[in-house]
Each structure stands twice: as structure tokens, then as C-alpha cells.
Amino acid sequence: MTRRDGDEPRHPHPGFDTERAKGNPDDPLAGEPVELEITDTLDLHSFPPREIAALVRDYLDAAYERGLRSLRIVHGRGIGVQRNTVRTLLERDPRVVEYGDAPADAGGWGATRVRLQ
């Protein structure tokens, strides 16, 4: 993970290169890329809704390139907007063999499990 002076990353969960929050003008690193580790789980909670579609596409690309075939995307329970966005993208991606709710102990309907070919 890329950090400066031991600062905690803006998005402390697994993911990939993204930009730091742009909303804080006092943050000297605002808008700079932050490199995040790719794992089998992507937690969308700290990302703005407008970035979710691109984020999920990029995550699928990065996970596939690294040989990860069983994934979990945590979108939260809410009213289902993020879940629908995620599942629409999964439905259209030819690498996705199947997807569905995660097991109860892994987020239940607040997360989507994904299997890639």
C-alpha cells in the first residue's frame, strides 16, 4: 500500500489504484493515486457512488489478471442501488461464470460472491 509519512490510506480495504478524496482542500495528497492491494474482497463502502461502476470494472480486470477466480464484492444492504450496479456489471462481463448473495457469515445479501472462469 502506498502511504506518505505513515498516514493511514483513505481506503483501507483491498482494491487497487484509486485517487484520494478530492473534497478536502487541506489534504496535500488530495487527488493523488493510492495503491491498494488486490485480494479476493472489494469493499465499496468508502467509495462515492459515482465511482462504483468504474471501480468494479477495474477490480474485475485486476483480480482476473492476478488469477483470482473466487471474489466477494461488499456493497452493503441499504436499498439495493449499489447491489444492482454491481450485478448489472457482473451480468455483462463474459468472465463471470456465476454470482449471487454471499454466505451469511460473509455478508449475506450485503455482499455478492463472484466466480470467474
C-alpha distance (Angstrom), angle and dihedral (degrees) to the residues before:
residue distance angle dihedral
M1 . . .
T2 3.79 . .
R3 3.81 116.2 .
R4 3.77 138.3 157.9
D5 3.80 121.7 -133.8
G6 3.80 91.3 -13.1
D7 3.83 94.2 -61.9
E8 3.77 115.0 161.9
P9 3.81 111.8 -108.6
R10 3.81 117.8 -104.8
H11 3.80 90.3 -125.0
P12 3.81 105.8 36.6
H13 3.79 95.0 -177.4
P14 3.80 128.7 86.2
G15 3.78 116.3 -79.2
F16 3.79 132.7 105.8
D17 3.80 142.5 -94.6
T18 3.77 110.8 -26.5
E19 3.79 137.5 149.6
R20 3.77 125.4 -91.9
A21 3.78 116.8 -114.2
K22 3.80 110.5 -71.8
G23 3.79 96.4 -160.7
N24 3.82 98.4 82.9
P25 3.83 110.5 75.9
D26 3.82 89.7 -171.2
D27 3.80 92.7 60.6
P28 3.82 106.6 98.0
L29 3.81 89.3 -158.6
A30 3.80 96.8 50.0
G31 3.79 111.0 140.1
E32 3.82 93.9 11.3
P33 3.81 119.7 127.4
V34 3.77 118.7 -98.6
E35 3.79 117.0 -159.3
L36 3.79 113.7 -139.7
E37 3.78 128.3 -171.6
I38 3.81 117.9 -104.4
T39 3.79 112.5 -127.2
D40 3.79 134.6 154.9
T41 3.83 91.3 -87.3
L42 3.79 130.3 67.0
D43 3.82 116.4 -172.6
L44 3.81 111.1 -159.4
H45 3.81 96.9 -171.6
S46 3.81 97.4 102.5
F47 3.79 96.9 45.5
P48 3.82 124.5 90.5
P49 3.82 113.3 -110.5
R50 3.82 91.9 -118.1
E51 3.85 89.2 63.8
I52 3.81 98.5 47.6
A53 3.81 99.8 91.6
A54 3.81 95.0 49.7
L55 3.79 91.0 41.1
V56 3.80 93.6 53.7
R57 3.83 92.4 45.9
D58 3.80 91.3 50.8
Y59 3.80 91.7 45.0
L60 3.82 91.9 52.4
D61 3.81 89.8 50.3
A62 3.80 93.1 48.8
A63 3.81 94.5 43.8
Y64 3.81 91.7 48.6
E65 3.81 92.2 48.8
R66 3.82 89.2 52.8
G67 3.80 92.7 51.0
L68 3.80 96.8 -109.0
R69 3.79 108.3 149.4
S70 3.80 103.9 166.3
L71 3.81 112.6 59.3
R72 3.78 140.6 169.8
I73 3.80 122.6 -152.1
V74 3.80 113.3 -164.8
H75 3.81 110.2 -152.2
G76 3.79 101.5 156.5
R77 3.78 130.5 -119.7
G78 3.81 103.6 -94.9
I79 3.80 116.5 122.3
G80 3.81 95.0 -42.2
V81 3.81 103.2 -102.0
Q82 3.83 95.5 123.6
R83 3.79 91.1 40.8
N84 3.82 90.8 54.0
T85 3.81 91.6 47.8
V86 3.81 91.4 50.5
R87 3.79 94.4 46.2
T88 3.79 94.1 46.6
L89 3.81 88.9 55.5
L90 3.81 91.7 46.5
E91 3.80 91.3 49.9
R92 3.81 90.3 55.8
D93 3.82 97.7 44.3
P94 3.83 111.4 95.5
R95 3.83 91.6 -153.6
V96 3.81 91.7 63.9
V97 3.80 111.6 97.0
E98 3.80 96.0 177.2
Y99 3.78 142.8 -17.2
G100 3.78 138.1 -177.0
D101 3.78 145.1 136.0
A102 3.78 115.1 -34.2
P103 3.81 117.8 -117.1
A104 3.82 114.0 -83.4
D105 3.81 92.0 -104.4
A106 3.83 90.4 53.2
G107 3.80 99.3 49.9
G108 3.80 103.7 -66.9
W109 3.81 111.3 -146.1
G110 3.84 89.3 -8.3
A111 3.80 89.8 73.0
T112 3.78 135.7 41.8
R113 3.78 122.6 -139.9
V114 3.79 114.5 -146.7
R115 3.79 131.4 -165.1
L116 3.79 117.8 -161.2
Q117 3.81 125.5 -161.4
